[in-house]
Structures are given as structure tokens and as C-alpha cells.
Amino acid sequence: AAGVIQSPRHLIKEKRETATLKCYPIPRHDTVYWYQQGPGQDPQFLISFYEKMQSDKGSIPDRFSAQQFSDYHSELNMSSLELGDSALYFCANAPQGIGDDGYTFGSGTRLTVV
Amino acid sequence: AQKITQTQPGMFVQEKEAVTLDCTYDTSDQSYGLFWYKQPSSGEMIFLIYQGSYDEQNATEGRYSLNFQKARKSANLVISASQLGDSAMYFCAMREGSGDRDDKIIFGKGTRLHILP
């Protein structure tokens, strides 16, 4: 079955650089959520999109922005990177109803800022 | 205030034994959903089981079952006949609301489960 695809899997950036993380949802899934998971932490909600519009916002720094495109893929743009931005970044799709109960997560992008 | 509480940071269990991972939650919504996810050392987030607030029966999925006690606001995960491959971090999560397409889920702090041979 098709899953949520994230790219790249690993990314190493220097402080103050920018990074772009991409998320390709399951076909016909119109909602995307972004989460940040620091080392040894639980995933923290950053931002979500429904039908290409921002639907909710969590603890996302002003240095970060995101959007969902017409083909429903989403990109998380991160500028002026800090050491503390080193984390695993997930995107997820919402369940679609009967027989599909769980939020499906991509494999994540592991960002390391040095 | 923490909405999802997992009180066991770590657990050690002998292989083939059953294990219960605790989860309590806090919400004023009548309609909500509860989830358990497994995160192995590889980092992926694997969906295990779901319980809706209006579901009268406890959810089961293979060796996983969810002990849902609504009045106590608890949603413990039970893994029967544990296996070495069950060693991982386990997260309890909740969605508040009826499941509109843009309802997010929030996670507890997680429990790291170690299965001993």
C-alpha cells in the first residue's frame, strides 16, 4: 500500500543555513501534519494543512514556514537554523474513515544542525 | 497541563510475558480518539491500535488490545506474548474532536519497553 513519503531521509546543515523538507502524502489524502521530535522527546505538533490551506498551528518557530501545494505535497522550510533544530521531522496523513483508523506517518527526515 | 500521561518511562519484561503500558488522558470533549504508536530504534512511527470514545468494545489488533476505561480516562495498551521485536518506544496519543480531517493528534511522553530473552 502507498505510504507517506518524506525526503530527504537525512540532512546535515550548518548553523544559519536553510533547509527544505518535503512530504508526499498518500494519494487522495488531503490533510498533512508536521511534527518535530527532539532526541528522547515525544513528537510535537508544528503545523497542519487541509485542502491546501493552513488548518492549525502549534509550536512552530517564526523561522519555519510551510505550505501545501496543488498536488497535496507539502514542504517545510526552515531558515536561520539553530543547533536546537536538530530533530526528527515527521509528516503524517489523517485517517480516511472506515477501515483506516490511524494517522499514517512518513519515515521522517533526520535533520542535524552542526 | 499534560493531556496525555504515560507514567512508565521504561519497562523491562521477560519474553513471552504479557505487558501493560499505562496511559491516562484529559479532555473535556465527548468525542475523541485514542491511539497507540510504536517507535523502534529506526525512528519510524508505526500505528498499532485505535479506540474511539464512543466505541463500546475494547479495540483489539492481533497481539495488541486496548483496555479502555472511559470513566477513569485510561487507555492502557496490552501486548500479549511479548516478543524480542516488541522492544521499542511506545506512545499513547489522542485526537480531540470527532475526527474532522484537520484534527491533529497529541502525544504522551512515551514508555520505552525492553523485552528480555
Interface residues (C-beta under 8 A of the other chain):
Chain A: D30 T31 Y33 Q41 D42 P43 F45 S48 Y50 E51 S55 D56 G58 L88 F90 A92 A94 P95 D101 G102 Y103 T104 F105 S107 G108 R110
Chain B: G33 F35 Y37 G43 E44 M45 I46 F47 L48 Y50 F91 A93 R95 G99 R101 D102 D103 K104 I105 I106 F107 G108 K109 G110
